[in-house]
Amino acid sequence: MRNLRSNPDTIRRWTTGGVLCLAAVLMIGALFVDPGTWGDDREAVSYQDNPALAQLQSAMYHFAYLLMAIAVLGLAHFTRLRATLAGHVTAGLAAIGWINLSALLLTDPIAWWFGARHPAEEAERLTDEMLELPNVIFGFMIPGPFLALGGTALLLVVLWRAGFVHWLAPLMFAAWCAGSFVVPYGPAAIPLWLAGAGVLTYLGVRILRMGDDVYAAYYRPRPAPVVETAAHAEPALPPEQQVTADA
């Protein structure tokens, strides 16, 4: 615990590994408590089945996505020796995406509020009108899922090229990303989400178990300074003789 208070490598390693594991747990927990997973695929309707669980899942997703913004920036550390520029660019884009994806969860209470006061069709229409505003589309709808999922998938590809992860990691995560746009959100999506969360957990546990020395080895070593010496340089005098000589 002393290293966790004073050693920057320990702090960064535990932060990156810990938030990866915690984000995965929050995502899977939110998936299972979400009334929309098991009920009507229209949030305005399913959220009325259990408003408390609807709010809980929204909060869990919110914090999971914020933690992922920290996690992807931490993963860029492992591209310090290879694919450095690509790793840091993709990590930055992914972080922006996860933050935007978290902001999109504000639509959950709006959908619940509309569903509690209007028929299902009218509630869906009102929610869709709000989501179709240009600032919502270009500020949140596009950067959110595409940068978050796509950016993280590309970051894992870069980590594979850098030799940090096995090729199965980006492949499984990419399958989750692609499946999220094709498979309806519900019980059929559970295997996909488990695969994506499994990749995050694998990365988190690996980082937590690697040790500070292995983590620090990813810093680019600084070259030792080259000291040029003259071929016939006179040996340095002891300090007391230097004083005599100067006098």
C-alpha angles and dihedrals in degrees: 000000000000090000089050089060100043112014112085092201091056092047094049094043094050092043094053095042094042097050091048091055094042093048090052092050092048093049094051092043091052091048092056098043094044109109087210091064092064104025141039113345088225107091093207087063104034094048089062090063092069116358093181093057090043090058092043094054091047091053091046093052090045094057093039091057093046090051089051089058088060093042097055091050089052091050090058087073089076091061095060093105101035134024088005099161094043091048095052095043094050091044091053093048091047091051091054089049095051091049091051091046089055091052090055089067088078085081089069097072089040091055090047092049093050091045092053093053106032139042114271095258093049092046090052091048093052092047092049091050090055093047092049094062109119095237090052093048098046097030100045117356096059103033093041107063098017098050095035098049099025094042093050091047090052090047089055089051089053090048089052091051088048089055097246102113137029117256090248091070097065090038094055093043092048089051089055091048094049093042092052089065094046110032113069115246105261141074091325090060094055096089090051093050091047089054092050093045089046091059091050092048092048091053093046095049092046092053093046091052100042098084130229095275093057091044092050091049088074091070111100106254114242114235115247113252113259113231115201115211126193117243094234100027114155115244115258115259122234114261094256092051091046089059091051092047093050090051 
